[in-house]
Structure formats: C-alpha cells, structure tokens
Amino acid sequence: MPSKSKPLSKAELAAYEAQRDLASELLQAVREMKAGQVQVVTSPVIEARKKTGLSQSQFAALLGVSVRTLQGWEQGRKQPSGAARTLLAIANTNPKALLAVAGK
C-alpha cells in the first residue's frame, strides 16, 4: 500500500492500481470480518441520536438543523458548533431531558 504522507502522481497511482489484486484484498477483508477483527466506527453524534431513539430526520428537526448537516456531523465531514454541541452533549448524557424539553 502506498504511503499516506503525500498524494501520488497520476503515473504512481496508475502503477499502484495495476499491481493490485482486488479479489485477494476483498477476500482478506471478508476473512477479517468473519474473525471479528474489524470494528464498526461510530461517532458521538450517532451515539447521541441513537440514545434518543430518533431517526435522522427527527433528530435533525429537534436540533434545528438540516438532515444533510446532521449526516455531515455523523460522517465526520463537519463539526457541530456552539449550541449544537451543547444539545448533543445533553442528548448523549441525558437523552430523556432533551426529549422532555422538545415535548417528545
């Protein structure tokens, strides 16, 4: 696997891709999953939402953000700021309190 320190040039990327054995890589990944060697990555935002029992659209509405914004937070592409961080912390530590305030 190439180094992650700098982007590959087009020629380097083509050479790397030409030598890969995708079938072998996929089989190895399946073996690792079956052996329990793969961990599911989750985010604190996903955990907070799941603790409330709400869907993405319901949770986004509760926080006053778009579903797309919530998805960005959950996928780590964006970071919540200000009041959203506070609401997420409340959802994570005391989801019933957040739901009670929201009238759910």
URJOLIN-V629431 format. One record per residue. RES is the residue in three letters. PHI is phi as a letter, one per 20 degrees, with the letter a starting at -180 (NA if undefined). Layout:
res->RES phi->PHI
res->RES phi->PHI
This chain:
res->MET phi->NA
res->PRO phi->f
res->SER phi->f
res->LYS phi->e
res->SER phi->f
res->LYS phi->b
res->PRO phi->f
res->LEU phi->e
res->SER phi->f
res->LYS phi->g
res->ALA phi->f
res->GLU phi->f
res->LEU phi->f
res->ALA phi->f
res->ALA phi->f
res->TYR phi->f
res->GLU phi->f
res->ALA phi->f
res->GLN phi->e
res->ARG phi->f
res->ASP phi->d
res->LEU phi->f
res->ALA phi->f
res->SER phi->f
res->GLU phi->f
res->LEU phi->f
res->LEU phi->f
res->GLN phi->f
res->ALA phi->f
res->VAL phi->f
res->ARG phi->g
res->GLU phi->f
res->MET phi->f
res->LYS phi->f
res->ALA phi->e
res->GLY phi->m
res->GLN phi->e
res->VAL phi->d
res->GLN phi->d
res->VAL phi->f
res->VAL phi->e
res->THR phi->c
res->SER phi->d
res->PRO phi->g
res->VAL phi->f
res->ILE phi->f
res->GLU phi->f
res->ALA phi->f
res->ARG phi->f
res->LYS phi->f
res->LYS phi->f
res->THR phi->e
res->GLY phi->m
res->LEU phi->e
res->SER phi->f
res->GLN phi->g
res->SER phi->f
res->GLN phi->f
res->PHE phi->f
res->ALA phi->f
res->ALA phi->f
res->LEU phi->f
res->LEU phi->e
res->GLY phi->m
res->VAL phi->c
res->SER phi->f
res->VAL phi->f
res->ARG phi->f
res->THR phi->f
res->LEU phi->f
res->GLN phi->f
res->GLY phi->f
res->TRP phi->f
res->GLU phi->f
res->GLN phi->e
res->GLY phi->m
res->ARG phi->f
res->LYS phi->c
res->GLN phi->d
res->PRO phi->f
res->SER phi->c
res->GLY phi->l
res->ALA phi->f
res->ALA phi->f
res->ARG phi->f
res->THR phi->f
res->LEU phi->f
res->LEU phi->f
res->ALA phi->f
res->ILE phi->f
res->ALA phi->f
res->ASN phi->f
res->THR phi->e
res->ASN phi->b
res->PRO phi->g
res->LYS phi->f
res->ALA phi->f
res->LEU phi->f
res->LEU phi->f
res->ALA phi->f
res->VAL phi->f
res->ALA phi->e
res->GLY phi->m
res->LYS phi->e
